[in-house]
Amino acid sequence: MKKILIFTFFLLLTNCFFSVAQSKEITHKNNFKNPLSQFMPMPFWHMNGDLEDAEIQRQMQEAKRMNFSGIAVLPMHNMTPEFLSEVYFEKYKLILEKAKNMDLNIILYDDVGFPSGTAGGKIERDYPQHVRKSLEKIEFKIIRGAVFKSFVPQGKLMAAVGMDMDTKERIDLAPFIENKLLTWNFPRKGNWTVQFYMCTPATFWKSYMPVDAMDPAAVDQFINLTYDEYAKRFSSYFKNTIQLTFFDDVGFLRRERTWTGKFNEKFKEVNGFSPTLYYPALWYDIGLETEAARVAFFNTRSELLAEGYPKQVKNWTEKYGLKNTGHPPGNYAIQPVDMHGDIFKFFRYTDLPLTDAIINYGHGRDGYKMISSAADYYDKPIVSAEVYGAFKEDTVDEKMLYRAAMELLVRGVNFMVPHGMWYNPEKIGIPPLISAESEKLAPVLPAYNNYFGRSCYMLQGGRKVSEIAILYPIESLQAGFYFDAPENIRAGTWAYPEADYQQIGSILTNEIRQDFTFVHPEFLITDTYVLENKSIILNNKVNHQDYKVIIIPGGKVISVKALQKIKQFYDAGGKVIATTLLPSKSSEIGKDEQVVALINDLFGKEASKNGQVQTNKKGGKAVFLANPSKEILEKTIENFHPNPSVYFENNPIIKSELGLFSYLHKVKEGKNNYYFANSSDQEINTTVFLRGKVQLENWNPKNGEVSNLRKGIYQKIKGEMYTKYQLNLSPVSSTFWVEK
């Protein structure tokens, strides 16, 4: 009898667990079919006209009908009433009331137009001490006499340096300044110049001068003028109707030498020494210390920007229980130094790191992974995107909506801010029009928004399966950059010629089709990355990753500590690939010889010999590829990492003029989820091998339907069990394969 009772209890318990699991699965499929509003797109609504109550309500109803879950209200300069006026706030309250009644969300955009930080001109007009600053070099060539005299130029003096332009000898001239007059008995021999480095207000940009984003006190003043005014009036809407704030283009614009008054203090804090004698390195070659000095300067500037605007916004949003998103200019640019400094550091305090996917289709695409990689490091589950802005109107049709979206999704984006709606569609400042007012797009927008909502539901959270790391060559990018370089015609584009890190990433994603993650060298040496079982483990609570291979892309400069950890990885059996140019200089002053020695230890005494594989007893492998073509890189990765989590038999070759084909593999609640995206205009028919024994369902994001796949075939390949499936994708389509 006792045995019967135990068996009955066990049977009831089993049925209970089965019922709970079944109920959970039904809910999961329902949420996919009918995605919750939190996953749906929220477009910019450019307020570019005379705001009228009836028209506001009508356009919001139309946005709801299009299946947008809300709107990012973006005040424009040609809007009436005036931004931050009492009448403006009355209109904003109307928007909030209507949004609440319609079950729409509102994103609080923090300024008028862009960039953020102007407070509609109030910073420039009322607080000129807080406007953005620039570093100016005022230089005098000494040609005669024995004494040089000059008053210190206007602005805040950062350094006064005497420099022999031939020998690179430098002298701190600050001790020779009295009552703002420099008097210096300069050496009789040598080619000497006197250089004053002054921090002064920046030059005019756009409508109003923005705030000094590297000065927390200045940013606090901006927040007081903007964010706090919304809080005074609308805090009752926070955490319900308003859940998210947005900042725009905060960084270094127009290639200015953006600086701040407390730079020297921060430099000493970060680097442990005074910057005075190193200021010439920002313009000139100062000898063996040039590269390391530039790294120190530009790293300090990156820290100041991160600890300025984004951190102060984070402090404010946390206070009110909100989240924040936003972006710097050129967050995908190959050269970050004159755009945002360092994308990993910039997004330190941003809840939803954002990809600014605008200008035209494909612009900056090779850099999109930078933003999702930063989110991976910080274990942030949501990556947003501002997309379509400045695409030519005639290029944006239904296909383009899906094409661009798929290429963002496969690179880690899982929340969308389309660009966008315009209050007055007759005066669109930045095309295209993505709203109910567009005769071309209105019929397809509801289905598109459902597609994106379903996709974001599947892709938010969980962990990404990425087994290849690419070292972010930020130190080489910083070391190769200097102010007023004649080659630097356009911000974000000028980098040393061997800067191949985005090209390598593009080959991996679009051709070899092996996913990867960028890894920051400064973060690599922390305990967040653990060496274990021939792997580098990103030791996150949720989005942990296991890298079997690390690629050191082309670059001259690297941190000794980062290189030492890579060497430890190799010694423990890890696989290392270097491309195009091996490092030979240290990012720390005086440690170049250590870099050279470590490179020789890793890649052999003839380290620069192309394709020479160095091995050790633990199974470690290291190779330098001087010309990393798709074929060479693919063959090397197949040798170094023969059992990836996903691989395609006879990788499809995309011949379509537009579009790409790739995948994203995530694990959520212990289940494998695979997203396959074909944004090209050709059909994809290929055999895909998935590591392990997995039986899958097909979840179609276009219509929300779930269907069984034909049972996968188990096959052992190179000692590892795989499941073989046939993948068929029509042009500009995608699908999810979900483990049962």
Buried (B, 14 or more C-beta within 10 A) or exposed (E): EEEEEEEEEEEEEEEEEEEEEEEEEEEBBEBBBEBEBBBBBBBBBBBBBEBEEEEBBEBBBBBBEBBBBBBBBBBBBBBBBBBBEEEBBEBBEBBBEBBBEBEBBBBBBBBBBBBBBBBBBBBBEEBEEBBBBBBBBBEBEBEEEEEBEBEBBEBBBBBBBBBBBEEBBBBEBEEBBEEEEBEBEBEEEBEBBBBBBBBBBBEEBBEBBBBBBBBBEBBBBBBEBBBEBBBEBBEEBBEEBBBBBBBBBBBBBBBBBBBBBBBBEBBEEBBEEEBBBBBBBBBBEBEEBBBBBBBBBBBBBBBBBBBBBBBBBBBBBEEBEBBBBBBBBBBBBBBBBBBBBBBBBBBBBBBBBBBBBBEEBBEBBBBBBBBBBBBBBBBBBBBBBBBBBEBEEEBBEBBBBBBBBBBBBBBBBBBBBBBBBBBBBEEBEBBBBBBBBBEBBBEBBBBBBBBBBBBBBBBBBBBBBBBBBBBBBBBBBBBBBBBEEEEBEEBBBBBBEBBBBBBBBBBBBBBBBBBBBBBBBBBBBEEBBEBEEBBBBBBBEEBBBBBBBBBBBBBBBBBBBBBBBBBEBBBBBBBBBBBBBBBBBBBBBEBBEBBBEBBBBBBBEEBBEEEBBBEEEEEBBBBBBBEBEBEBBBBBBBEBBEBBBBBBEEBBEBEBEBBBBBBBBBBBEEBBBBBBBBBBBBEBEBEBBBBEEBEBBBBBBBEBEBEEBEEBEEEEEEEEEBBBBEBEBEBBBBBBBBBE
